[in-house]
């Protein structure tokens, strides 16, 4: 369930009403930060995903067919489609001549984009839809079908549910696949964080300049507000109201207040789902957790996670400062940026520090794009490390092929336990190949470029990958450069 939707979005818009930071405030030439326009033409990059395996195989089993499986998109699919919505909308609103005065037109453009981002709360493919689809993907992976109520266009509602799963299915997830059950509770938070990761990397590597600041800030603050709602007992009244009207099992949300259920599951790993008792109506299991059930330790832990979640706001990219000029070295111009992250995981949390680097050559068409991420995985009392690195769109054969490589190495709590002090080593690697269809590939990307990505991961949690087990990944789609 996504809670306090409109309030967090409106607060984000008010914050972004402050005039944007100017490059000259940081002693950097405006053209070096804002446009990169003297280096490469401005483009809109869109991603049309077509295949996500092995998730889509399981989605076919869950939904009953190939075409219905697209109604249960995986984490990679849903993130990409949601990002495309915002990129298209922001780009389109930038094309409208609001005023003959350039400064005034710029102001109107920003407010038009902020207005769309507010309305997107209740739109399919918007950030709330993405939040719920991350929940649904975990259920789909274990054969449980569900319904995203964003599709009902509940405009103005502060509570949006994922419904139509049975108590027996929820009990199966909790009792048989407990790490997946905990991941299910935190998956919405993960989805909104992943959207920011993807948007910020695109802003940095592709210089899109699409005024994404509001949606970035909203995702971060919405997650933190949701955590605070759970940590300080502000959602108990919502739970009581939902229980009063949800008289049949099919209409009930899968969990109620996400973070309360997540914290409760962490501190009660051996409790069976049926032990939660009978629903207040007398029909079915009482799915929703309230503050009195958590206990002092779980409440304190939730409040600590609320504070840590503010890390997601720490990045120059959150306020539109997309590139930090690192100077000219040799024949390359270097740019950098950074971001801090906070994820909720099946074993606790992951705090990350990400560094972005771009080196632009003389012609500027194919820069070197690199990122590194330092992970700090935590369960209740212990810390575990991890390292991630990636290269984005490195050209081969004069730019005819673009190669992306990413790898991770991690030490995570053994068996994803919240209490263990023992670690398990794991990692992942992925290789992405994009065919550049441009007539002159050395000048930049073509308009329609197919790609395929293959990868492997060991057992463990990885953001944006639904399975917690050892498995392969295979994705394919088309990149549009407009």
Residue, then its C-alpha position, 0 to 999 in steps of 0.5 A: x500500500x502506498x500511503x500519504x501520496x498527495x501530501x509528500x508530492x505537494x511538499x516536494x513541489x513546494x520545495x522545488x518552487x525555490x529558484x533552481x541552483x545556477x552553475x555560476x553559484x558554484x564557480x563553473x561556467x553555465x555551458x559546462x554544466x547545463x547543456x553540454x550542448x557544445x559537445x553533443x546534440x540534445x536527445x530524448x532517450x527512451x527504452x522499450x523493453x520487450x523481454x525480461x527472463x526468467x521472470x516473464x516465464x514465471x509471469x506466464x505461469x502466474x497469469x496464464x499466458x504470454x500476453x497476460x504476463x505483460x500485465x505483471x511486469x517485472x522490476x526492470x520492465x516497470x522501472x523502464x516504463x515509468x521512467x519513459x512516462x516522465x521523460x516523454x511528459x517532461x520533454x513534451x511540456x518543454x516544447x510548449x512556448x508558454x511566453x515570448x519572454x524566455x525567463x517567464x517561459x522557463x518558469x512556466x515550463x517548470x511549473x507545468x512539469x511539476x503539475x504533471x508530476x503531481x497528477x501522475x500520483x494516480x496515473x498508470x505508469x506513474x511513481x505510485x503505479x511503479x511502487x505497487x508493481x514492485x510489490x506485485x512482481x515479488x508475488x508473481x515470482x512465487x505464483x501469486x496473482x494480484x491487482x494494482x488499484x492505480x488502474x482504477x484511477x482513484x484520483x485524490x485517494x491517499x491510500x492505494x492497494x494491491x488486492x485480490x490475493x488470498x489469505x492462503x497465498x499470503x500464508x504460503x509466502x510468509x511461511x515457505x518463502x520468508x525472505x521473499x515475504x520480507x522483500x515483498x513488504x519493502x519492494x515499493x520503497x525499493x522501486x521508487x529508489x530504483x527509479x531515482x537511480x535510473x533517472x539520475x544516471x540517465x541525467x548524468x550520462x545522457x545530459x537530457x536536462x528534462x527537469x526531473x528534480x521534482x519526481x526525484x525529490x518526491x520519490x525520496x521524500x515519499x519513501x521517508x514520509x511513509x517510513x515516518x508514518x509507520x515509525x510514529x504510529x501515524x498509520x494506525x487510523x488508516x488501518x482501522x478504517x480499512x479493516x472497517x470497510x474491507x468486509x471481503x478478503x479479495x478487497x483487502x490490501x496485501x499487507x496494510x502499512x508496508x514498513x510496519x509489516x516489514x519490521x514486524x517480519x524482521x523481528x518475528x521470523x518464525x511466526x506463522x502467518x495464521x498466528x496473526x489472528x482473525x480479521x475484525x470482521x470475523x472473515x479471514x486473517x488479520x493481515x495488517x500490523x499496528x504499532x502496538x504489535x511491533x514492540x519497542x525494539x521494532x519501533x526504534x529500528x523503524x525510526x532509525x531507518x526513517x532517519x537513514x532514509x534521508x540519505x536518498x536526498x543527498x545528491x546534487x542531481x536532486x536539485x538539478x545540478x547534473x554535472x560537476x566540472x573536474x577539469x581538462x586532463x590530456x585531451x579529455x574533459x572530465x565531469x563527476x557527480x555523486x549520490x547516497x542511497x538507502x534501501x530496505x532489504x530482506x535482512x535489514x538495509x543497504x546504505x550506498x555511496x555512488x560516484x559517477x564519472x564521464x570523460x568527454x573526448x575532442x568530438x564528444x560523441x562517445x564519452x567514457x561513462x563509469x559508475x562505482x557504488x560502495x555498499x554497506x549491508x546491515x542486519x540488526x547488529x552487524x555490517x557487511x560490505x559490497x562493491x559495484x562498478x559499471x561502464x555504460x555505452x562504451x563504443x566498439x567498431x567506431x560506435x557500431x556496437x555499444x557495450x555496457x558491463x556491470x559487476x557486483x561483489x557482496x558479503x551479505x548476512x547468511x540466509x538473509x538473516x536479520x540476526x546472524x553475524x555470519x556472512x555469505x559471499x556472492x555477486x553478479x555480472x551483466x553484459x549489455x550489447x546495443x546495435x547502433x543503427x545510425x548511418x554514421x555511427x561515429x557521430x552518435x546513436x541512431x534513432x532505433x537501436x535494439x539491445x540485449x542484456x545477459x547476466x548472472x547473479x548468485x544467491x543474495x539480494x540485488x536491487x531491481x532483480x526480483x529473485x533472491x536465489x542464484x539465477x540468470x537474467x536476460x533482457x531485450x528491447x529497443x532504445x529510441x534516440x529522438 
